[in-house]
Amino acid sequence: MKEKFLNLLNLILVADVFLVFLGFAWFAIAAIGKASGINLGFDLWHQLWQPVFNPAIGILMAGALVSGGLSWLNRKFAQKAETNRQVISTPMGNAEERIPENN
């Protein structure tokens, strides 16, 4: 379930990155066109800034933070699980010797 969620999150973030890149390319071309006196959709892009591109950038930043945080937690719990497996699978006499110290 966790892997499925992460795969869906990554797919959404990839699509969002392309939307942000497309919006930036449109902005750059439209700004050059407006400076040249050619109408290339700068006014339409400006109208779409608040409802489309601004939230897309916010979702991209939030998704990157969530994805990074989940990866960090996953690594942290995987290390603890590995440490617990080592302690359980070792003989009682030398279990303390094989536990890595986190200090």
N, C-alpha and C positions, 0 to 999 in steps of 0.2 A: 504494500500500500504506500509506504514511504517513497519507494523508488518510482512508483507510478506518479505520485504527486510531484516529485522533483523533475521527472521527465516532462510533465505537463507544464510546470513552471518554466523550465528551460525553453520549451517550444514557444510559449507566450512571449518570453523575453527576446528570443531571436526575431519573432515577427515584429515586436515592438522596436527593436533596434533598426530594422529595415524601414519601418514607418518614420522613425526619427531621422534617419539618413535621407529618405525621400523628401521629408519636409525641409531639411536643411538645403538639399540640392534645389528644390523648388524656390526656396527663399533667395538663395544666391542668384539664380538665373532671373527671377522676377525683379530683384533689386537692381541688377545690371540693366535689365530691360527698362525699368522705370527711369533710371538715370539717363538712358539713351532716348527716352521718349517713346518706347515701344511697350504696348500693353501685353505683358506676359503673365498676368494673374496676380500681381502683387496685392491688389485690394482684396481679392478672394482669399489669398493666403492669410492676410491680416485678419480677416473675419473668422478664419478657422483656427487662429492661434490659440485663443482661450478654450474653445470647446474640444479641440482635437490634439494639437501639438503640445500644448502645455501639460495636460494630463499624461500624454504619452511619455514625456520626459520624466515626470514624477513617478510613473509606474516603473519605468526603466531603472531609476535610482533605487526605489523601494525594493524592487525585485532583486536587484544586485545585492543589496544589504541582506535580504531574507535568505537568498541562496548562499551567500557567504557564511551567514550565521548558522544555517542548517548544516553546511559542510563542516564547519568548525565543531559544532556539537556532535556530529556523527563521528568525527575523528576522535574527539575526547572520550565518548562512550565506547568506541572500539578499543581504545588503549586500555581503559579500565576493564573491559570484558576480557581482553587478552591477559592482563595481569591476574585477574581472578582465575582464569583457566590454568595459568602456570602454577598458582598457589594450590589449586585443587589437585592438579595432576602430579605434584611432587611429593616425595615422602615427607613425613612430618619432621624428620630430623634436620633437613636443610632447606625448608621452605623459606625461612627468613633470608637465606643467602641469595635466593634467586629473584626476590622481589626488588624491582628497580626503585630507587629512591627518587622522589619528585622534587627534592630540594635543590 
